[in-house]
Amino acid sequence: MAVDFSVVGVFYKTRVDLGQVKGNTVGDIMQYLYRTDPNFYYTSIVFDQNTIVNSIGINHPTPFQGRTGITYPAGFYRLAQSFTDPTPNPYSVWQYYLADQNGIRRESVGDRSFTQAPVQDGWSIVWRLVTICNAPTSLARRMRKLVTPDVQASLGMT
């Protein structure tokens, strides 16, 4: 009865025995790792009545090799979201994915907090920090010079 758990960008991957975890949600597993793995660290905040992950950090006590073969130095690797009020443009948020024992992505309810998302034996959990534009960026004005008027109109840039 195990779940694979990984965090993209901070080079963390582990297997968690669900029999050791008190509960079966993504949040229960993260709390278990926080308590039992001295190298795993995360923070969360409450936003709009939902608990969201704020940052995830991993201490690598020795140099290590990433999946592409690059060797990284020992140290603390941390990524944090930038979702605040007012919302900046662009902003970054933590996102998790669940996959079943066959590697097929499981649908998760978009407004379900990680503290409520159930996980089953053999599944995997992947966290990644994603960047989202909530409006055109300053690059949009420069792009107008490169795009013909008819394409601008079809893209709603006029």
C-alpha positions as CSV (number, residue, x, y, z in Angstrom):
1,M,0.0,0.0,0.0
2,A,2.2,2.8,-1.3
3,V,1.9,6.2,-3.1
4,D,4.6,7.9,-5.2
5,F,5.0,11.5,-4.3
6,S,7.1,14.0,-6.3
7,V,7.6,17.8,-6.5
8,V,8.8,19.2,-9.9
9,G,11.5,21.9,-9.7
10,V,12.9,21.0,-6.3
11,F,14.0,17.5,-7.2
12,Y,12.0,15.5,-4.7
13,K,10.6,12.1,-5.2
14,T,9.7,9.5,-2.6
15,R,7.4,6.6,-1.9
16,V,5.0,6.8,1.0
17,D,3.5,3.7,2.8
18,L,-0.2,4.6,3.2
19,G,-0.3,2.3,6.2
20,Q,1.9,4.8,8.1
21,V,-0.2,7.8,7.2
22,K,-3.2,8.8,9.3
23,G,-5.6,9.4,6.5
24,N,-5.6,9.1,2.7
25,T,-5.7,12.6,1.3
26,V,-2.9,14.5,-0.5
27,G,-2.9,16.8,2.6
28,D,-2.5,13.8,5.0
29,I,0.4,12.5,3.0
30,M,2.1,16.0,3.0
31,Q,1.6,16.3,6.7
32,Y,3.2,12.8,7.2
33,L,6.2,13.8,5.1
34,Y,6.6,17.0,7.0
35,R,6.6,15.1,10.3
36,T,8.8,12.2,9.2
37,D,11.2,13.6,6.5
38,P,13.6,16.2,8.0
39,N,14.4,17.3,4.4
40,F,10.8,18.0,3.4
41,Y,9.2,21.4,4.1
42,Y,6.0,23.1,3.0
43,T,3.8,26.0,4.0
44,S,0.2,26.7,3.3
45,I,-2.3,29.5,3.6
46,V,-6.0,29.9,3.7
47,F,-7.5,31.8,0.7
48,D,-11.2,32.1,0.0
49,Q,-11.9,29.4,2.6
50,N,-9.6,26.9,1.0
51,T,-6.2,25.8,2.2
52,I,-3.6,26.2,-0.6
53,V,0.1,25.4,-0.7
54,N,2.2,28.4,-0.4
55,S,5.7,27.0,-0.8
56,I,7.5,23.7,-1.0
57,G,11.2,23.2,-0.1
58,I,13.6,20.4,0.0
59,N,17.0,20.2,1.7
60,H,19.5,18.2,-0.3
61,P,22.3,17.5,2.2
62,T,24.7,16.3,-0.5
63,P,25.2,17.0,-4.2
64,F,22.7,15.1,-6.3
65,Q,21.9,14.3,-9.9
66,G,18.7,15.5,-11.6
67,R,16.7,13.3,-14.0
68,T,18.6,14.8,-17.0
69,G,22.0,13.9,-15.5
70,I,22.9,17.4,-14.3
71,T,24.7,17.4,-11.0
72,Y,23.3,20.0,-8.5
73,P,25.1,21.3,-5.4
74,A,23.8,20.5,-1.9
75,G,21.5,23.0,-0.4
76,F,17.9,24.1,0.3
77,Y,15.7,24.2,-2.9
78,R,12.4,26.1,-2.4
79,L,9.7,27.4,-4.7
80,A,6.8,29.6,-3.6
81,Q,3.6,30.8,-5.2
82,S,2.9,34.4,-5.9
83,F,-0.9,34.4,-5.7
84,T,-1.8,37.4,-3.6
85,D,-4.5,40.0,-3.4
86,P,-4.5,42.0,-5.6
87,T,-3.4,39.3,-8.1
88,P,-0.2,40.2,-10.0
89,N,0.2,39.5,-13.7
90,P,1.5,36.9,-14.2
91,Y,1.2,34.9,-11.0
92,S,2.3,31.4,-10.0
93,V,0.3,28.8,-8.0
94,W,1.0,25.3,-6.9
95,Q,-1.0,22.6,-8.7
96,Y,-1.2,18.8,-8.0
97,Y,-2.0,15.9,-10.3
98,L,-3.1,12.5,-9.3
99,A,-2.5,9.4,-11.5
100,D,-3.7,5.9,-10.9
101,Q,-1.5,2.7,-10.7
102,N,-1.5,2.6,-14.5
103,G,-0.2,6.2,-14.8
104,I,-3.6,7.5,-16.0
105,R,-4.4,10.9,-14.7
106,R,-7.4,11.0,-12.4
107,E,-9.8,13.8,-12.6
108,S,-9.7,16.1,-9.6
109,V,-12.3,18.6,-8.7
110,G,-10.7,22.0,-9.4
111,D,-12.0,23.7,-6.3
112,R,-11.1,20.8,-4.0
113,S,-8.3,21.6,-1.6
114,F,-5.4,19.2,-1.5
115,T,-6.5,18.7,2.1
116,Q,-9.7,16.9,0.8
117,A,-8.4,15.1,-2.3
118,P,-8.4,11.3,-1.6
119,V,-5.6,9.1,-2.9
120,Q,-5.7,5.4,-3.4
121,D,-3.0,2.7,-3.1
122,G,-0.7,2.6,-6.1
123,W,-1.4,6.2,-7.2
124,S,1.0,9.0,-7.6
125,I,0.9,12.6,-6.6
126,V,2.9,15.2,-8.6
127,W,3.1,18.9,-7.5
128,R,4.4,21.6,-9.8
129,L,4.4,25.4,-9.7
130,V,2.7,26.9,-12.7
131,T,2.7,30.5,-14.0
132,I,-0.6,32.0,-15.2
133,C,-1.2,35.2,-17.1
134,N,-4.5,36.8,-16.1
135,A,-4.3,39.6,-18.7
136,P,-2.0,40.5,-21.6
137,T,1.5,41.2,-20.6
138,S,3.6,44.2,-21.7
139,L,5.0,42.0,-24.5
140,A,1.5,42.2,-26.2
141,R,2.1,45.9,-27.2
142,R,5.4,44.9,-28.9
143,M,3.9,41.9,-30.6
144,R,1.4,44.2,-32.4
145,K,4.3,45.5,-34.5
146,L,5.1,41.9,-35.6
147,V,1.5,40.8,-36.4
148,T,-0.5,42.0,-39.5
149,P,-3.7,43.9,-38.9
150,D,-5.9,41.0,-40.1
151,V,-4.3,38.6,-37.7
152,Q,-4.5,41.2,-34.9
153,A,-8.3,41.4,-35.5
154,S,-8.7,37.6,-35.5
155,L,-6.8,37.5,-32.1
156,G,-8.8,40.3,-30.7
157,M,-5.8,42.6,-30.4
158,T,-7.4,45.6,-32.0
